[in-house]
Every structure is written in C-alpha cells, then in structure tokens.
C-alpha cells in the first residue's frame, strides 16, 4: 500500500525473504540492515513498526514522537500516533474503515461486507462523472439543481450504462438530460415545485429505518421533526439539510398543526424536497392524515 501511494520505503529488518526480498532486488525498497538507530528516522515522513520485540516497539515510538513523526506500532494503539484503516479500493473511490485501533479484525470484516456490496466497476462511474463535472457546474449554477441532477444520474439509467461499460450511451443520455435541464432553467421563471414526504422513524432504532426512508433523508433539503424522533435517526439526514424543530420546547407548547401544515406547503412551493419526520408510523401515532 505504501509503494502504491508513491512512498519511498526504507526497511530495517533482521532478514528478508520472498516478495520483500524481490522488492529490494528490484530497487523498490531500500534495506539498510538489521539494527534500528534513532537517526534512521531523520528525513522520514512516517514510521511503521512491525516487530514483536516490545523494547524496539517502545524505542521507535519514543524516537518518532520526539521528532513529531507519525508512527504506527502494529496492534499497539497506545504506542501509535496514527492507525492504518482497512481499505476498499475502487479507484478513484477509496473507502477507509477504522475502529480507532480497538478491533482491526472487525474493520477487516466490514471491509469484506462493503466490497461485496459495491459493484467492482463503481470507480468507472466516478471517472465518467468527472468528465462532465465542470460542464454540469456551468450549466446548472444553483447548487440544489446540480445535486438533484447528479442524484438522477447516479440513481438511474445513465449509471447503469456507465457501470456496464457503455460509456458512449451513458454520455449521450447525460448530455440529453443536461440539455433538458438547461432548457427548463432558462424557460421557467418560477421555482419548480418541491415535494413533501411523510416519513415514519419507527421506534427510534436506526437499524429499523426502511431503505426508502433512509434514501429520502439523504436527499432532503429540509427535515421537519418533533421530540419523538431520536437523535440517531435525525443524524442520518444529509449533513447540509436544514433541520426545523416543531415539537414542544421547555415551557412552550408544540407548534400548532395548522402552522406545521403551512410550513410544509411553503417549503415545497419553494422547490425543496421536504421530509416530515415522525416517530413511529405517521398514520398511527401522528397527524399524517391532516398533513
């Protein structure tokens, strides 16, 4: 991984065998001998310690910290100033999973789960989007319009074609949709109407949220919620989404239902995607009918 990142690797080891010996023979790794000397760290960018000798572990860690040099001692978080995450590589997409050194085996397990869930060609989709990024930015200067356009691209036929290797077809379809978006932007003076989604948060456990509810929270411009919604559920909304609390505050009453209704309509008429987030089922323990 270090070599793949372009690092110049210097190795201190008693002996070298197999692949490491071949890397040294090829000149990819520099082997400077068996014994560690503190001055070895001079001019280095970081240090990794992979030995069972606890004395050497502590010595290298101390020498590195004196030099303000990032150091990782394998399986010894207390001696490390940085950790190595488990990595899912779908270049140019990279996903890193870290347990803060608490359970590396769990991080590896999570990596395997993510690798199974992600298409092997997902990096191809990212490179395809990069080609049109600047063109989309110039065409759609309003951030919300751009985000919605890319949501349609990544969630629809264009993404399917790009993942399947039909880049010509994907380009043609993206250009067609971008032209349509440009025409709509230039010919329509009023704001395109938004949509209100009534979403039940269930009993509060994020694991019990439906896939559709999670998707709506990730795409919402505004989340309107009350005190029955757990903080864990609310945290699943897009980070830059506006959050509007309409529940009861200390010493105050809840916002009147009529005002909540007016708020939902006003936000949608402003062209926003609105999630009215409720605890439980909005039509059993809420005013979903009125809304």
C-alpha positions as CSV (number, residue, x, y, z in Angstrom):
1,X,0.0,0.0,0.0
2,X,2.8,2.4,0.8
3,X,4.5,1.7,-2.6
4,X,1.2,2.1,-4.4
5,X,0.8,5.5,-2.8
6,X,4.2,6.6,-4.2
7,X,6.2,6.3,-1.0
8,X,10.0,5.6,-0.9
9,X,10.2,2.8,1.6
10,X,13.2,2.2,3.8
11,X,13.3,-1.2,5.7
12,X,15.0,-2.2,8.9
13,X,14.9,-6.0,9.4
14,X,16.9,-9.0,10.6
15,X,16.2,-10.9,7.4
16,X,14.2,-10.5,4.2
17,X,12.5,-13.3,2.2
18,X,10.0,-13.8,-0.6
19,X,8.2,-10.9,-2.0
20,X,10.1,-8.4,0.2
21,X,13.4,-9.7,-1.0
22,X,12.3,-9.3,-4.6
23,X,11.2,-5.7,-4.0
24,X,14.6,-5.0,-2.6
25,X,16.3,-6.7,-5.5
26,X,14.2,-4.6,-7.9
27,X,15.1,-1.4,-6.1
28,X,11.6,-0.7,-5.0
29,X,12.5,-0.9,-1.3
30,X,15.8,0.1,0.4
31,X,17.1,-2.3,3.1
32,X,19.5,-0.6,5.4
33,X,20.3,-3.5,7.8
34,X,19.3,-5.3,11.0
35,X,19.5,-2.8,13.8
36,X,17.4,0.3,14.4
37,X,19.2,3.6,15.0
38,X,17.2,6.7,16.1
39,X,18.9,8.7,13.3
40,X,17.2,6.3,10.8
41,X,14.0,8.4,11.3
42,X,15.7,11.7,10.2
43,X,14.1,12.9,7.0
44,X,11.3,10.4,7.1
45,X,7.5,11.2,6.7
46,X,6.2,8.4,8.9
47,X,7.3,5.2,10.6
48,X,5.6,1.8,10.9
49,X,6.8,-0.8,13.5
50,X,6.0,-4.4,12.7
51,X,8.0,-6.4,15.3
52,X,7.1,-8.5,18.4
53,X,10.1,-7.0,20.3
54,X,8.4,-4.7,22.8
55,X,11.6,-2.9,23.6
56,X,12.1,-2.0,19.9
57,X,8.4,-1.0,19.7
58,X,8.7,1.4,22.6
59,X,12.1,2.8,21.4
60,X,10.9,3.6,17.8
61,X,7.6,5.1,19.1
62,X,9.5,7.4,21.5
63,X,12.1,8.4,18.9
64,X,9.3,9.2,16.4
65,X,7.3,11.3,18.8
66,X,10.3,13.3,19.7
67,X,10.6,14.2,16.0
68,X,6.8,14.9,15.7
69,X,6.9,12.0,13.2
70,X,3.6,10.0,12.8
71,X,4.2,6.4,14.0
72,X,2.2,3.2,13.8
73,X,3.1,0.3,16.0
74,X,1.1,-2.7,14.7
75,X,-1.5,-3.9,17.2
76,X,-0.3,-1.4,19.8
77,X,-2.6,1.7,19.7
78,X,-1.1,3.1,22.9
79,X,2.3,3.4,21.1
80,X,0.8,4.8,17.9
81,X,0.0,8.3,16.8
82,X,-1.9,7.1,13.7
83,X,-3.7,3.9,12.7
84,X,-3.9,2.1,9.4
85,X,-7.6,1.6,8.3
86,X,-8.9,-1.3,6.3
87,X,-9.3,0.0,2.7
88,X,-11.8,-0.7,0.0
89,X,-10.1,0.4,-3.3
90,X,-12.3,1.1,-6.2
91,X,-10.1,3.8,-7.7
92,X,-10.7,6.6,-7.8
93,X,-13.1,5.7,-5.0
94,X,-11.5,4.8,-1.7
95,X,-13.3,3.8,1.4
96,X,-11.4,3.5,4.7
97,X,-12.8,1.7,7.8
98,X,-11.3,2.4,11.2
99,X,-12.1,1.1,14.7
100,X,-9.6,3.5,16.2
101,X,-7.3,0.5,16.8
102,X,-9.9,-1.2,19.0
103,X,-10.8,-4.1,16.8
104,X,-8.8,-4.4,13.5
105,X,-10.4,-7.8,12.8
106,X,-13.8,-6.1,12.8
107,X,-12.6,-3.5,10.4
108,X,-11.4,-6.2,8.0
109,X,-14.9,-7.9,8.3
110,X,-16.6,-4.6,7.5
111,X,-14.3,-4.1,4.5
112,X,-15.3,-7.5,3.2
113,X,-19.0,-6.7,3.6
114,X,-18.6,-3.4,1.7
115,X,-16.6,-5.0,-1.0
116,X,-19.4,-7.4,-1.6
117,X,-22.0,-4.7,-1.7
118,X,-20.1,-2.3,-4.1
119,X,-20.0,-3.1,-7.8
120,X,-16.5,-3.8,-8.9
121,X,-16.9,-1.2,-11.6
122,X,-18.0,1.7,-9.3
123,X,-14.8,3.5,-10.0
124,X,-15.7,3.6,-13.7
125,X,-18.8,5.6,-12.8
126,X,-16.8,8.1,-10.8
127,X,-14.4,8.7,-13.7
128,X,-17.4,9.1,-16.0
129,X,-18.9,11.7,-13.8
130,X,-15.6,13.6,-13.6
131,X,-15.7,14.2,-17.3
132,X,-19.0,16.2,-17.0
133,X,-18.5,17.8,-13.6
134,X,-17.4,21.2,-14.9
135,X,-19.9,21.2,-17.7
136,X,-22.8,20.4,-15.2
137,X,-21.5,23.2,-12.9
138,X,-21.6,25.8,-15.6
139,X,-25.0,24.7,-16.9
140,X,-26.7,24.4,-13.5
141,X,-25.4,27.3,-11.3
142,X,-27.9,26.6,-8.5
143,X,-26.4,24.0,-6.0
144,X,-29.7,22.3,-5.3
145,X,-30.4,21.8,-9.0
146,X,-27.0,20.3,-9.5
147,X,-27.4,17.9,-6.6
148,X,-30.8,16.8,-7.9
149,X,-29.3,16.3,-11.4
150,X,-26.5,14.1,-10.1
151,X,-29.0,12.2,-7.9
152,X,-30.9,11.3,-11.1
153,X,-27.7,10.4,-12.9
154,X,-26.4,8.1,-10.2
155,X,-29.7,6.6,-9.4
156,X,-30.9,5.8,-13.0
157,X,-30.2,4.6,-16.4
158,X,-27.1,6.6,-17.0
159,X,-25.3,5.0,-14.1
160,X,-26.4,1.5,-15.2
161,X,-24.9,2.1,-18.7
162,X,-21.7,3.5,-17.3
163,X,-21.3,0.6,-14.9
164,X,-21.9,-1.9,-17.7
165,X,-19.2,-0.3,-19.9
166,X,-21.5,1.5,-22.3
167,X,-19.8,4.9,-21.9
168,X,-20.9,6.2,-25.3
169,X,-24.6,5.5,-24.5
170,X,-24.2,7.0,-21.0
171,X,-22.6,10.2,-22.4
172,X,-25.4,10.6,-24.9
173,X,-28.1,10.2,-22.3
174,X,-26.4,12.5,-19.8
175,X,-26.0,15.2,-22.5
176,X,-29.7,14.8,-23.4
177,X,-30.8,15.2,-19.8
178,X,-28.4,18.1,-19.2
179,X,-29.9,19.9,-22.3
180,X,-33.4,19.3,-20.9
181,X,-32.3,20.7,-17.5
182,X,-30.8,23.8,-19.2
183,X,-34.0,24.4,-21.2
184,X,-36.1,24.1,-18.1
185,X,-33.9,26.5,-16.2
186,X,-33.9,29.1,-19.0
187,X,-37.6,28.9,-19.9
188,X,-39.2,28.6,-16.5
189,X,-39.1,31.8,-14.3
190,X,-40.9,30.3,-11.3
191,X,-39.4,27.8,-9.0
192,X,-40.1,24.2,-9.8
193,X,-42.4,22.7,-7.1
194,X,-40.9,20.5,-4.5
195,X,-42.3,17.5,-2.6
196,X,-43.3,16.7,0.9
197,X,-42.6,13.1,2.1
198,X,-44.2,11.9,5.4
199,X,-41.7,9.5,6.9
200,X,-42.1,7.3,10.0
201,X,-39.0,7.0,12.1
202,X,-40.2,3.8,13.8
203,X,-39.4,3.1,17.4
204,X,-36.1,5.1,17.2
205,X,-33.6,2.3,16.3
206,X,-31.7,3.4,13.1
207,X,-31.4,-0.3,12.1
208,X,-35.2,-0.4,11.8
209,X,-35.5,2.5,9.4
210,X,-36.7,1.5,6.0
211,X,-34.4,1.7,3.0
212,X,-36.8,4.2,1.4
213,X,-36.9,6.4,4.5
214,X,-33.1,6.4,4.6
215,X,-32.9,7.4,0.9
216,X,-35.4,10.3,1.4
217,X,-33.4,11.6,4.4
218,X,-30.2,11.5,2.4
219,X,-31.9,13.6,-0.4
220,X,-34.0,16.0,1.7
221,X,-33.3,19.7,1.6
222,X,-35.4,20.3,4.8
223,X,-36.2,17.9,7.6
224,X,-39.1,18.9,9.9
225,X,-39.2,16.9,13.1
226,X,-40.5,16.8,16.7
227,X,-39.4,15.4,20.0
228,X,-40.4,11.8,19.3
229,X,-37.6,11.5,16.7
230,X,-34.4,10.1,18.2
231,X,-31.1,11.9,17.7
232,X,-29.7,8.8,16.0
233,X,-32.4,8.9,13.3
234,X,-32.0,12.6,12.8
235,X,-28.2,12.2,12.3
236,X,-29.0,10.0,9.2
237,X,-30.2,13.1,7.3
238,X,-27.9,14.8,4.8
239,X,-25.4,16.9,6.8
240,X,-26.3,20.2,5.0
241,X,-30.0,19.6,5.1
242,X,-32.0,22.3,7.1
243,X,-33.4,20.9,10.3
244,X,-36.6,22.5,11.6
245,X,-37.9,21.5,15.1
246,X,-41.7,21.9,15.5
247,X,-42.1,19.9,18.8
248,X,-42.7,21.0,22.3
249,X,-39.9,23.1,24.0
250,X,-39.4,23.7,27.7
251,X,-42.1,26.0,28.9
252,X,-43.7,26.2,25.5
253,X,-46.3,24.3,23.5
254,X,-45.9,22.5,20.3
255,X,-46.2,24.5,17.1
256,X,-49.9,24.4,16.1
257,X,-50.8,21.8,13.5
258,X,-52.1,24.4,11.0
259,X,-48.7,26.2,11.2
260,X,-46.9,23.0,10.6
261,X,-49.1,22.3,7.5
262,X,-48.4,25.8,6.2
263,X,-44.6,25.3,6.7
264,X,-44.7,22.1,4.8
265,X,-46.5,23.7,1.8
266,X,-44.3,26.8,1.8
267,X,-41.1,24.7,1.8
268,X,-42.4,22.6,-1.1
269,X,-43.5,25.6,-3.1
270,X,-40.0,27.0,-2.7
271,X,-38.8,24.0,-4.7
272,X,-37.4,22.0,-1.8
273,X,-37.6,18.3,-1.0
274,X,-39.1,18.1,2.4
275,X,-39.2,15.2,4.9
276,X,-41.7,15.4,7.7
277,X,-40.1,13.0,10.1
278,X,-42.3,11.5,12.8
279,X,-41.8,8.9,15.5
280,X,-43.5,5.6,14.9
281,X,-45.9,5.4,12.0
282,X,-47.2,8.8,10.9
283,X,-50.7,7.5,10.3
284,X,-51.0,5.5,13.5
285,X,-49.4,7.8,16.1
286,X,-49.2,11.0,14.2
287,X,-51.2,13.6,12.2
288,X,-50.3,12.2,8.9
289,X,-53.9,12.4,7.7
290,X,-54.1,16.1,8.4
291,X,-50.7,16.8,6.8
